[in-house]
Amino acid sequence: MALELVGGAVLGAVVGELFKVILDLGERAINFSPVLKNISFKLKAIIPLVNQIDELNEFLDYPKEETEKLRDLMDEGRRLLLQCGDVKLGNLDYLKKPFYTKKLRDLDTELRSFMDVLMLQMSRDQKRNLKSMNQLMEILCRIDSRGGSSKPVDFIVSPCLVPQLQEETVGLEKPVKELKVKILKNEVRMLVVTAPGGCGKTTLALKFCHDKEVKDIFQGKIIFVAVSRKPDLKLIMKNIIESLRGIQLPAWQSDEHAFCYLELWLKQTSQKPILIVLDDVWNGLESECLLDKLSQMPCCKILVTSRFSFPRFSESYYLEPLNHENAMKLFRRSASLDNGSSKLPDEETLEKVIGGCKRLPLALKVIGRSLSRRPTSVWRVTGRNLCRSGSIFDSEKELLECLQSSLDVLDDKMVTKESFMDLGSFPEDQRIPASTFIDIFTILYGEDENEAMVTLHELSSRSLLNSATTRKYDDEFYEEQFFSQHDSLRDLAIYLMNIEPIEQRKRLFLEMNGNDFPKWWVEQEKHPSNARLISITTDERFSSSWPDMEAPKVEVLILNLQSRTYNLPGFIKRMNNLKALIITNFGCFLTEVTSEDNQPFNCLQNLERIRFERISVPRFRNNQNLKPLRNLQKISFVMCKFGKTFINISSQISELLSNLVEISIDLCNDLSAIPNGVCDIVKLQKLSITNCHGLTSLPEDLGKLINLKMLRIRCCIYLAELPESTTKLRELVHLDISHCLDLVKLPEKMGELHRLEKLDMRHCTSLRKLPSSIRNLKNLTLLCDGDIAEWLKMVAPRLGKQVKVQEEEANLDWLCL
């Protein structure tokens, strides 16, 4: 059996073949049943180990000499087992049973020894690799004059996963084939797919990444990075390196250190090709630096999508628009013309609309879905308007005017149209949490979160948004639902906003490089803003030196930032009508937010919603004369650091936030306990604490929250129990304790929660006993894992009827938005 044990996943096949021989022998080897059981047991234990070696071979070939013995041992065992199958009662060979039994026992002993050695070798290799990587880290730390960190790091989900294709593609088979010839067959290290916006460059790159031949060649080592107009090189490199290594690394002090680390790591560890896809690269010094450095990395193939060609660095592939046949196919599908749900327009109108879209996939999908189920009169007007415009390739403006027609049909749904415009307030190529949009929507349009989600899904159904969720089983947990916008559609929102004079705009989007403020802002006495929504985006070079602003009507202020420190603008104090403040950090580091007098909220008495994301929350002291925020209804913290924020004001929290209705805390790992003062906020109805791995306990006075309707304590893996006072939450309707791995028990008097309708206890692996009183909850639906459900149906048949097994569907597409 001439099998090579390097360069492919064959170790598992070798062991599996021997195991298959045992299964095939069946009753033929009944005379050796006891010893064969022992051998089978050891083979079952060895198979996961060798499969792990096979997986490692994708990244680093396992030494051949250390696996040669396994091949010989398996060959010998296979021959021996076949001989044993011929030993039958009455046969002369039966006299050799003791001989074969001894041989099998020797094989069993050798397998045991080999398994021990294999585990030691794997442990040695892991330590050797860890030592090598730590040495690399130390080298880079010595290079960095400001020091670095080589402390232990956490394993993570790759931040550069290739997104799934959301729907079937049209007309990309030939381009994919041509890309494979250029990238896989030729000696091309970097290839730029170039075309105007909306031509399907990103979709082509995704289809290429999901091609079977491509996946076989790169064996899972495919990195997908959204670059955008203003790339943060340190963050991009950090994400690439973390995706390749699978562990979280400290932030780099400079771009050069990040590039140096990647080059050293690839030279030491990578012997197989890596595909790095850089999506939506724009012209500029940062982009050119990124392309220049990555083009020099060993073992890497670089695929770029861009509206620019970059002839200095690479060969270009120009993506043509769809041909007429494919354009018609995509449009008909988008407009639902083939399933009978839309009335078919006349052929002339149909040709006008498709011709007006200039065969661009984005325009075909967006306009097609906007016309779905619309009257023929709307079709004719749209076709006529599209035909009046020039070629979409003449300028980006032509594309925007084409896409604008998809909004014109929303005139009967003004809130949906206005919401599309609001989404332009988020940075390009960044995911938009549904919960953030809800905060904006409820303030500007006075509707509840259900209407906000209906609006988002309406926009998504019209291809004006892309959507993804982290887990598809809790429609009410909006922190796990995300959306993103094609950059051309975001440009459309900005384009339409800029048509109006500054003082008449309903919303104001400001994006700054460093401290380069718009001229009108510096001279703002001539242009006071009457916008209801203001979004200000700054980069890591921003010094927080603000010009003044007069915006007396603003209700929603969105601050998108990247710098390590950020001083809140002083003009916030005069925004007396401000109702929602959203501060989001999109940089590598947590941002420390400060203000001139450390009392930024004292003047914002109308605030109803506050959201912090990736912020080091400022520490409040009890001598600061803090004023109560009596209108504040919701406060959210996502990936924030609390430190000692509430250490001195715990007793004041209920006075400062007396009318708070909802608290949401997600991915805040340094949160070890909830301040006791929270339990005195008696109007609180929703308390959500999720993915906070530092949380070990809840306040004993939790039961004082007499109006609490929803308590979500999800994925707090070190929380051991719920306080007994939980049973006093008589208004509680929904209790979510899923993924609390250390939770060992529930309060005995759970049966007193008579309004409880839903108890989610999936993946509570340490919870092996339910209080008997839970049987008293007649309206309860109990969500749990399959094995727990079967157990409950046996021990408590009546309760078993209330059990529901709903497997969660994990989805990682949100990481790529």
C-alpha positions in Angstrom: 0.0 0.0 0.0 2.2 2.8 -1.3 0.6 5.8 0.4 2.5 9.1 0.9 1.9 10.6 4.3 2.8 14.2 3.4 1.1 16.7 1.3 -2.4 15.4 1.8 -5.0 14.3 4.3 -4.2 10.5 4.2 -3.2 9.6 7.7 -6.9 9.3 8.7 -7.4 7.2 5.6 -4.7 4.7 6.6 -6.1 4.2 10.1 -9.7 4.2 8.8 -8.8 1.4 6.3 -7.7 -0.8 9.2 -10.8 0.0 11.1 -12.9 -0.9 8.1 -11.2 -4.3 7.8 -12.3 -5.1 11.4 -15.9 -4.1 10.5 -15.8 -6.2 7.3 -14.6 -9.3 9.2 -17.7 -9.3 11.4 -18.6 -12.8 12.6 -15.7 -14.3 10.6 -13.3 -13.2 13.4 -15.6 -14.1 16.3 -12.9 -16.3 17.7 -10.8 -13.2 18.4 -13.7 -11.0 19.6 -12.3 -9.8 23.0 -8.9 -8.6 21.6 -10.5 -7.1 18.5 -12.7 -5.0 20.7 -9.6 -3.6 22.4 -8.0 -2.8 19.0 -11.2 -1.2 17.8 -11.3 1.0 20.9 -7.8 2.2 20.3 -8.3 2.9 16.7 -11.3 5.0 17.5 -9.1 7.0 19.9 -6.3 7.3 17.3 -8.5 8.5 14.4 -9.2 12.0 15.9 -5.5 12.5 16.5 -4.5 11.6 13.0 -7.3 13.7 11.6 -5.9 16.6 13.5 -2.5 16.0 11.9 -4.3 15.9 8.5 -5.8 19.3 9.3 -2.4 20.7 10.3 -0.9 19.4 7.1 -3.0 22.2 5.3 -0.8 24.7 7.1 2.5 22.8 7.9 3.5 19.4 6.6 3.9 16.8 9.4 7.4 15.2 9.3 7.3 12.0 7.2 9.7 10.0 9.5 7.3 10.4 12.4 4.4 8.9 10.5 6.3 6.1 8.7 5.9 3.8 11.7 2.1 4.3 11.6 1.9 3.2 8.0 4.0 0.0 8.7 1.9 -0.8 11.7 -1.3 -0.4 9.8 -0.1 -2.6 6.9 1.0 -5.3 9.4 -2.3 -5.1 11.2 -4.3 -5.3 8.0 -2.5 -8.5 6.9 -2.9 -10.0 10.3 -6.6 -9.4 10.5 -7.2 -10.9 7.1 -5.3 -14.0 8.2 -7.4 -14.2 11.4 -10.6 -14.1 9.3 -9.6 -17.4 7.7 -9.3 -19.2 11.1 -12.4 -21.3 11.5 -13.5 -24.1 13.8 -12.5 -27.4 12.2 -10.0 -25.8 10.0 -6.3 -26.8 10.5 -5.5 -23.1 10.9 -7.7 -23.2 14.0 -4.7 -24.8 15.8 -2.9 -21.5 15.2 -5.5 -19.5 17.2 -3.1 -19.0 20.2 -0.4 -17.8 17.8 -2.8 -15.3 16.1 -4.2 -14.2 19.5 -0.7 -13.4 20.7 0.0 -11.4 17.5 -3.2 -9.4 17.9 -2.3 -8.7 21.5 1.1 -7.5 20.4 -0.7 -5.2 17.8 -2.9 -3.9 20.6 0.1 -3.1 22.7 1.9 -1.3 19.9 -1.2 0.7 19.1 -1.4 1.8 22.7 2.3 2.8 22.6 1.9 4.6 19.3 -1.1 6.5 20.6 0.9 7.7 23.7 3.9 8.7 21.5 1.6 10.5 19.0 0.0 12.6 21.8 3.4 13.5 23.2 4.6 14.5 19.7 1.6 16.6 19.0 2.0 18.3 22.4 5.6 18.9 21.6 4.8 20.4 18.2 2.2 22.7 19.6 4.7 24.0 22.2 7.4 24.4 19.5 5.0 26.4 17.3 3.9 28.5 20.2 7.6 29.2 21.1 8.4 30.2 17.5 5.4 32.6 17.3 6.4 34.1 20.7 9.9 34.6 19.4 8.5 36.5 16.4 6.4 38.6 18.7 9.5 39.4 20.8 11.4 40.5 17.7 8.7 42.9 16.7 8.3 44.2 20.3 12.1 45.0 20.3 11.7 46.8 17.0 8.9 48.9 18.5 10.5 51.6 20.6 7.2 52.0 22.4 7.1 48.4 23.4 4.6 45.7 22.6 2.8 42.8 24.1 3.4 39.1 23.9 0.9 38.1 26.6 -1.3 35.0 25.9 -3.9 35.6 23.2 -7.4 34.3 22.7 -8.6 32.1 19.9 -11.2 33.9 17.7 -13.5 33.4 14.7 -11.7 34.7 11.6 -12.6 38.3 11.0 -12.0 37.9 7.3 -14.3 35.0 6.4 -15.6 34.8 2.8 -19.3 35.9 2.8 -21.8 33.5 1.4 -23.5 34.4 -1.9 -26.9 35.6 -1.0 -28.6 34.4 -4.2 -27.9 32.6 -7.4 -25.7 34.6 -9.7 -26.3 35.4 -13.4 -23.7 35.6 -16.2 -20.5 35.1 -14.1 -19.5 31.6 -15.3 -17.2 32.9 -18.1 -15.6 35.6 -15.9 -14.8 33.1 -13.1 -13.2 30.7 -15.7 -11.1 33.6 -17.0 -10.0 34.6 -13.5 -8.9 31.0 -12.8 -6.8 31.0 -15.9 -5.1 34.3 -15.0 -4.6 33.6 -11.2 -4.2 29.8 -11.0 -2.5 29.0 -14.3 -0.3 32.0 -14.9 2.4 33.4 -12.7 0.3 36.4 -11.8 0.7 37.4 -8.1 -1.9 40.2 -8.1 -4.9 40.7 -10.4 -7.2 43.7 -10.3 -10.9 43.2 -11.3 -11.9 46.7 -12.4 -15.2 48.1 -13.6 -17.6 51.0 -12.6 -19.7 50.8 -9.5 -22.6 48.3 -9.6 -21.1 46.0 -12.2 -20.8 43.0 -9.8 -17.1 43.1 -9.0 -17.7 41.9 -5.4 -20.1 39.2 -6.5 -17.6 37.9 -9.0 -14.9 37.8 -6.3 -17.2 35.8 -4.0 -18.2 33.4 -6.7 -14.5 32.9 -7.5 -13.7 32.2 -3.8 -16.6 29.6 -3.6 -15.5 27.8 -6.7 -14.6 24.2 -5.9 -11.3 24.2 -7.8 -10.2 27.4 -6.1 -11.1 26.1 -2.6 -9.2 22.8 -3.3 -6.1 24.7 -4.3 -6.1 27.1 -1.4 -7.5 24.6 1.1 -9.5 27.0 3.2 -6.8 29.7 3.3 -8.8 32.4 1.7 -9.0 35.8 3.2 -11.7 38.4 2.3 -11.1 42.0 3.3 -13.4 45.0 2.6 -10.9 47.9 2.1 -13.1 51.0 1.2 -12.2 54.6 0.5 -10.3 55.4 3.7 -8.5 52.2 4.7 -7.1 51.7 8.2 -4.0 49.7 7.3 -3.2 48.6 10.8 -6.7 47.2 11.3 -6.7 45.5 7.9 -3.3 43.8 8.6 -4.5 42.8 12.1 -7.6 41.2 10.7 -5.6 39.3 8.0 -3.0 38.0 10.5 -5.7 37.0 13.0 -7.6 35.2 10.3 -4.5 33.2 9.2 -3.4 32.4 12.8 -6.9 32.0 14.4 -5.9 33.9 17.5 -6.4 37.4 18.7 -3.3 39.6 18.6 -2.5 43.0 20.2 -2.9 46.1 18.0 0.1 47.1 16.0 1.9 50.3 16.7 2.6 51.0 13.1 1.8 49.7 9.6 5.4 48.6 9.0 5.4 46.4 12.1 2.2 44.7 10.9 3.6 44.0 7.4 6.9 42.8 8.9 5.1 40.4 11.2 3.1 38.9 8.4 6.1 38.4 6.2 8.1 36.7 8.9 5.2 34.5 9.8 4.6 33.4 6.2 8.2 32.6 5.7 8.3 30.4 8.8 5.0 28.6 8.5 3.4 28.8 5.1 4.3 26.3 2.4 1.0 26.4 0.6 -0.7 29.2 -1.3 -2.9 31.8 0.4 -5.6 33.9 -1.5 -6.2 37.4 -0.2 -9.1 39.2 -1.7 -9.1 43.0 -1.2 -12.6 44.2 -2.0 -13.5 47.8 -3.0 -10.0 49.3 -3.1 -9.9 53.0 -4.0 -7.2 55.1 -5.4 -4.9 56.8 -2.8 -1.6 56.5 -0.9 -2.9 54.1 1.7 -4.3 51.8 -0.9 -1.1 51.8 -3.0 0.9 51.1 0.1 -1.3 48.1 0.9 -1.1 46.7 -2.6 2.7 47.3 -2.7 3.4 45.5 0.6 1.0 42.5 0.0 2.3 41.9 -3.5 5.7 41.1 -2.0 4.4 38.6 0.6 5.5 35.0 0.0 3.0 32.3 -1.0 0.2 34.9 -1.5 -2.1 35.5 -4.5 -3.9 38.8 -4.3 -7.3 39.4 -6.0 -8.4 43.1 -5.9 -11.7 44.6 -6.9 -11.7 48.3 -7.7 -13.1 51.1 -9.8 -9.4 51.8 -10.6 -6.8 49.7 -12.5 -3.5 50.2 -10.6 -1.3 49.4 -13.6 1.8 50.0 -11.5 1.2 46.9 -9.4 -0.7 44.4 -11.4 -2.5 43.1 -14.4 -6.1 44.2 -14.8 -9.2 42.2 -15.7 -12.1 44.5 -17.0 -15.5 43.1 -16.0 -18.0 43.8 -18.8 -21.7 44.5 -18.1 -24.1 41.6 -18.6 -25.0 40.6 -22.1 -28.6 41.3 -23.1 -29.8 37.7 -22.4 -28.3 37.6 -18.9 -29.5 41.2 -18.1 -33.0 40.2 -19.1 -32.8 37.0 -16.9 -31.6 38.9 -13.8 -34.1 41.7 -14.3 -37.1 39.3 -14.8 -36.1 37.4 -11.6 -35.7 40.6 -9.6 -39.0 42.0 -10.8 -40.8 38.7 -10.1 -42.0 38.5 -13.7 -41.6 34.8 -14.1 -43.5 33.5 -11.1 -46.8 35.3 -12.0 -46.8 37.6 -9.0 -46.2 40.7 -11.1 -48.2 41.9 -14.1 -46.0 41.6 -17.2 -45.5 45.0 -18.9 -45.4 45.4 -22.6 -42.2 44.4 -24.4 -41.3 48.0 -25.4 -41.5 49.3 -21.8 -39.5 46.3 -20.5 -36.7 46.9 -23.1 -36.6 50.6 -22.1 -36.2 49.8 -18.4 -33.5 47.2 -19.0 -31.8 49.5 -21.5 -31.9 52.3 -19.0 -30.1 50.1 -16.5 -27.3 49.7 -19.0 -27.1 46.0 -18.1 -25.5 46.8 -14.7 -26.4 44.0 -12.1 -26.9 46.4 -9.2 -29.2 48.7 -11.2 -31.1 45.7 -12.7 -31.7 44.2 -9.2 -32.6 47.4 -7.4 -34.9 48.8 -10.1 -36.4 45.4 -10.8 -37.4 44.9 -7.2 -38.7 48.5 -7.0 -41.0 47.8 -9.9 -42.2 44.4 -8.7 -46.0 44.3 -8.4 -46.3 47.9 -9.5 -48.9 49.3 -11.9 -47.9 49.4 -15.6 -48.1 53.2 -15.5 -45.2 53.2 -13.0 -43.2 51.0 -15.4 -43.8 53.4 -18.3 -42.7 56.5 -16.3 -39.6 54.7 -15.0 -38.6 53.5 -18.5 -39.1 57.0 -19.9 -37.0 58.6 -17.2 -34.2 56.0 -17.5 -34.0 56.5 -21.3 -33.6 60.3 -20.8 -30.3 59.8 -18.9 -27.0 59.3 -20.7 -24.7 56.4 -20.4 -24.1 55.2 -16.9 -20.4 54.8 -17.8 -20.2 58.6 -18.4 -19.9 59.3 -14.7 -20.8 58.1 -11.3 -23.6 60.7 -11.3 -25.3 58.8 -14.1 -25.4 55.6 -12.0 -26.8 57.5 -9.0 -29.5 59.0 -11.1 -30.4 55.6 -12.4 -30.6 54.2 -8.9 -32.6 57.1 -7.8 -35.6 55.9 -9.8 -35.8 52.9 -7.4 -36.5 55.5 -4.6 -39.1 57.4 -6.6 -41.5 54.4 -6.4 -41.3 54.7 -2.6 -43.1 58.0 -2.6 -46.1 56.2 -1.0 -43.8 54.9 1.7 -42.1 58.1 2.8 -40.8 56.6 6.1 -39.1 53.8 4.2 -37.5 56.3 1.7 -36.4 58.6 4.5 -34.9 55.6 6.4 -32.8 54.7 3.4 -31.4 58.2 3.5 -30.7 57.9 7.2 -28.5 54.8 6.6 -26.0 57.0 4.8 -24.9 58.2 8.2 -22.8 55.1 8.8 -19.2 54.7 7.4 -18.7 53.0 4.2 -18.4 49.2 4.2 -19.3 48.9 7.9 -22.0 46.7 9.3 -25.1 48.5 10.7 -26.6 46.9 13.8 -30.3 46.7 13.6 -30.5 47.9 17.2 -28.7 51.1 16.3 -31.1 51.8 13.4 -34.0 51.2 15.8 -32.7 53.9 18.1 -32.7 56.3 15.2 -36.0 55.2 13.8 -38.0 55.5 17.0 -36.8 59.0 17.6 -37.2 60.4 14.1 -40.5 58.7 13.2 -42.1 57.9 16.5 -42.7 54.2 15.7 -41.7 51.2 17.7 -39.0 48.6 17.1 -41.3 46.3 15.2 -42.0 49.0 12.6 -38.3 49.7 12.4 -37.6 46.1 11.6 -40.4 46.0 9.0 -38.7 49.0 7.3 -35.3 47.4 7.3 -36.7 44.2 5.8 -38.6 46.2 3.2 -35.3 47.9 2.1 -33.6 44.5 2.1 -36.3 43.0 -0.1 -35.7 45.8 -2.6 -31.9 45.1 -2.6 -31.3 48.5 -1.1 -29.7 46.7 1.9 -28.0 43.4 2.7 -28.8 41.6 5.8 -27.2 38.9 8.1 -27.7 37.6 11.6 -25.3 35.8 14.0 -27.9 33.2 15.1 -31.2 32.7 13.4 -33.5 31.7 16.3 -34.3 34.9 18.3 -36.0 37.5 16.1 -36.3 39.8 19.1 -32.6 40.1 19.9 -31.6 42.8 17.5 -28.0 43.0 18.6 -27.5 39.8 16.5 -29.0 41.3 13.4 -26.9 43.4 11.0 -27.2 45.2 7.7 -24.9 46.7 5.2 -25.2 48.9 2.1 -23.5 48.8 -1.3 -21.2 51.8 -1.5 -23.0 53.0 -4.6 -26.3 53.0 -2.7 -24.7 54.9 0.2 -23.3 57.3 -2.4 -26.9 57.8 -3.6 -28.1 58.8 -0.1 -25.2 61.3 0.2 -25.8 62.6 -3.4 -29.5 63.2 -2.7 -28.7 64.9 0.6 -26.2 67.2 -1.0 -28.7 68.5 -3.6 -30.3 70.7 -1.0 -28.7 73.8 0.6 -27.0 73.1 3.9 -29.4 75.1 6.0 -32.4 73.1 4.5 -31.1 69.6 4.8 -33.0 67.2 7.1 -29.8 65.3 7.7 -26.1 66.2 7.7 -23.3 63.7 7.0 -19.8 65.0 7.7 -16.7 62.9 6.9 -13.2 64.4 7.8 -9.6 63.4 7.1 -7.6 64.5 10.1 -8.7 68.0 11.0 -9.8 69.0 7.5 -13.2 70.5 8.2 -15.6 71.6 5.5 -15.2 75.3 4.7 -18.9 76.0 5.3 -18.6 74.6 8.8 -15.7 76.9 9.7 -17.8 79.8 8.4 -20.9 78.4 9.9 -22.5 81.7 11.0 -23.6 81.9 7.4 -25.1 78.4 7.3 -26.7 77.3 10.6 -28.0 73.7 10.3 -31.6 72.8 10.8 -31.0 69.0 10.4 -32.7 66.5 12.6 -29.9 64.0 12.2 -26.2 64.8 12.2 -23.5 62.2 11.6 -19.8 63.1 12.1 -17.2 60.6 11.0 -13.5 61.2 11.9 -10.3 59.1 11.5 -7.5 58.2 13.8 -5.6 61.5 13.1 -8.4 63.7 14.4 -7.3 65.8 17.3 -10.8 66.6 18.7 -10.3 70.3 18.2 -13.8 71.3 17.2 -15.1 74.4 15.4 -18.5 75.6 16.7 -21.8 74.5 15.4 -25.3 75.8 15.6 -27.8 72.9 15.2 -30.8 73.7 17.5 -33.2 71.2 15.9 -30.9 68.1 15.9 -32.6 65.0 17.5 -30.1 62.3 16.6 -26.3 62.8 16.8 -24.1 60.0 15.5 -20.3 60.1 16.2 -18.2 57.6 14.2 -14.6 57.7 15.3 -11.3 55.8 15.2 -8.9 57.6 17.5 -7.7 56.4 20.9 -8.9 59.5 22.7 -11.9 61.6 21.7 -13.0 64.8 23.2 -16.8 65.3 22.8 -17.6 68.6 20.9 -18.5 71.4 23.2 -21.5 72.4 21.0 -23.3 69.2 22.2 -24.3 71.2 25.3 -26.5 73.5 23.2 -28.3 70.7 21.4 -31.2 71.0 23.8 -33.5 69.0 21.5 -31.1 66.0 21.3 -32.8 62.7 22.0 -30.4 60.0 20.7 -26.6 60.0 21.1 -24.8 57.1 19.3 -21.0 56.9 19.7 -19.3 54.1 17.7 -15.6 53.4 17.5 -14.5 51.7 14.2 -10.7 51.7 15.0 -8.3 49.1 16.4 -8.3 50.4 20.0 -10.9 51.1 22.5 -11.5 54.9 22.6 -11.4 56.9 25.8 -14.2 59.5 25.5 -13.7 62.8 27.5 -15.3 66.2 27.6 -14.1 69.6 28.7 -15.8 69.6 32.1 -16.4 65.8 32.5 -20.1 66.5 32.6 -21.1 66.0 29.0 -24.7 64.9 29.7 -25.8 67.4 32.3 -27.1 69.7 29.6 -28.8 67.0 27.6 -32.0 66.6 29.6 -34.1 65.5 26.7 -31.9 62.4 25.9 -34.0 59.3 25.4 -31.4 56.8 24.0 -27.6 56.5 24.4 -25.5 53.9 22.7 -21.7 53.3 23.2 -19.8 50.8 21.0 -16.1 50.0 21.6 -15.7 52.8 24.1 -13.9 53.0 27.4 -16.8 54.3 29.4 -15.8 57.4 31.5 -15.6 57.1 35.2 -18.2 59.1 37.1 -17.5 60.3 40.6 -20.1 61.1 43.3 -18.8 64.6 43.7 -19.5 65.6 40.1 -23.0 67.0 40.7 -24.4 64.8 38.0 -27.9 65.8 36.9 -30.6 63.1 36.4 -31.4 62.1 32.9 -35.1 61.8 33.6 -36.1 61.2 29.9 -33.6 58.5 29.2 -35.4 55.3 28.3 -32.6 53.1 26.8 -28.9 52.7 27.2 -26.7 50.3 25.3 -23.0 49.2 25.7 -21.4 47.0 23.1 -17.8 45.8 23.4 -17.1 48.6 26.0 -14.7 48.7 28.9 -16.3 49.7 32.2 -13.3 49.6 34.6 -14.5 51.5 37.7 -17.1 53.5 35.9 -19.9 53.0 38.5 -17.8 52.3 41.6 -18.7 55.5 43.4 -22.2 56.1 42.0 -23.9 52.7 42.4 -26.3 54.1 45.0 -27.2 57.1 42.7 -28.0 55.1 39.5 -31.7 54.8 40.2 -31.9 58.5 40.9 -29.9 59.5 37.8 -31.7 57.0 35.5 -35.1 56.8 37.2 -37.2 56.3 34.0 -34.9 53.9 32.3 -36.9 51.1 30.5 -34.2 49.1 28.8 -30.5 48.2 29.4 -28.5 46.3 26.9 -24.9 45.2 27.5 -23.2 43.0 24.9 -19.6 41.7 24.6 -18.3 43.7 27.6 -15.9 41.1 29.0 -14.6 43.2 32.0 -18.1 43.4 33.4 -17.9 41.2 36.5 -21.0 42.4 38.3 -24.1 44.5 37.8 -24.2 47.5 40.2 -26.8 47.0 42.9 -28.3 50.4 42.2 -29.7 49.0 38.9 -32.1 47.0 41.0 -33.7 50.2 42.2 -34.7 51.3 38.7 -38.2 50.0 39.2 -39.5 51.1 35.7 -37.0 48.8 34.0 -38.7 46.4 31.6 -35.8 44.9 29.6 -32.4 43.8 30.9 -30.1 42.2 28.4 -26.6 41.0 29.3 -25.0 38.9 26.6 -21.6 37.5 25.8 -20.1 39.0 29.0 -17.6 36.3 30.0 -16.4 38.2 33.1 -19.9 38.2 34.7 -20.0 35.7 37.6 -23.1 36.8 39.5 -26.2 38.9 39.4 -27.4 41.2 42.2 -29.3 39.5 45.1 -31.9 42.3 44.9 -32.7 41.5 41.2 -36.3 40.8 42.4 -36.9 44.4 43.1 -37.3 45.0 39.3 -41.0 44.5 39.7 -41.8 45.6 36.1 -39.2 43.6 34.3 -40.7 41.7 31.4 -37.6 40.4 29.6 -34.4 39.1 31.3 -31.8 38.0 28.8 -28.6 36.6 30.3 -27.1 34.8 27.3 -23.7 33.4 26.8 -22.4 34.5 30.2 -20.3 31.4 30.5 -19.1 31.8 34.1 -22.5 32.6 35.7 -23.2 29.8 38.2 -26.7 30.6 39.3 -29.6 33.1 39.3 -30.4 34.8 42.6 -33.4 33.4 44.5 -35.1 36.8 44.2 -35.5 36.2 40.5 -38.8 34.5 41.5 -40.2 37.9 42.6 -40.1 39.1 39.0 -43.9 38.5 38.6 -44.2 40.5 35.3 -41.4 38.4 33.6 -42.5 37.0 30.3 -39.2 36.0 28.6 -36.2 34.5 30.4 -33.1 33.7 28.3 -30.2 31.8 30.0 -29.0 30.1 26.8 -25.2 29.3 26.5 -24.6 29.9 30.2 -22.3 26.9 30.5 -21.6 27.1 34.2 -25.2 27.6 35.3 -25.9 24.6 37.6 -29.4 25.4 39.0 -32.5 27.6 38.8 -34.3 29.0 41.8 -36.6 26.5 43.5 -39.7 28.8 43.3 -39.5 29.3 39.6 -43.2 28.2 39.5 -44.2 31.5 41.0 -43.4 33.3 37.7 -46.9 32.9 36.5 -46.6 35.2 33.5 -43.5 33.5 32.2 -44.1 32.3 28.6 -40.7 31.5 27.3 -37.6 30.0 29.0 -34.6 29.5 26.7 -32.1 27.2 28.3 -30.3 25.9 25.2 -26.6 24.9 25.7 -26.8 25.1 29.5 -24.6 22.0 29.7 -24.2 22.1 33.5 -27.9 22.4 34.2 -29.1 18.9 35.0 -32.0 19.6 37.2 -35.1 21.8 37.0 -37.1 22.9 40.0 -40.3 20.9 40.4 -42.4 24.0 40.7 -41.8 24.8 37.0 -44.7 22.4 36.3 -47.1 25.1 37.6 -46.3 27.3 34.6 -49.1 26.4 32.2 -48.3 28.8 29.5 -44.5 28.2 29.5 -42.6 27.2 26.3 -39.3 25.6 27.3 -36.6 25.8 24.7 -33.8 23.3 25.2 -31.4 20.9 23.4 -32.6 17.7 21.9 -31.2 15.4 24.6 -32.7 17.5 27.4 -36.0 17.5 25.7 -36.1 13.7 25.4 -35.2 13.4 29.1 -37.9 15.8 30.2 -40.5 14.0 28.2 -39.6 10.8 30.1 -39.4 12.2 33.6 -42.2 14.8 33.3 -44.6 13.9 30.5 -46.9 16.8 31.2 -44.1 19.3 31.0 -42.7 17.5 28.0 -45.6 18.8 25.9 -44.3 22.4 26.6 -40.8 21.6 25.4 -39.6 22.9 22.1 -36.4 21.9 20.4 -35.4 24.7 18.1 -31.9 24.3 16.8 -30.1 27.6 16.4 -28.6 28.2 13.0 -25.2 29.8 13.4 -24.3 32.3 10.7 -21.0 34.0 10.3 -21.8 36.2 7.4 -22.3 39.2 9.7 -18.5 39.2 10.3 -18.0 40.1 6.6 -20.5 42.9 6.3 
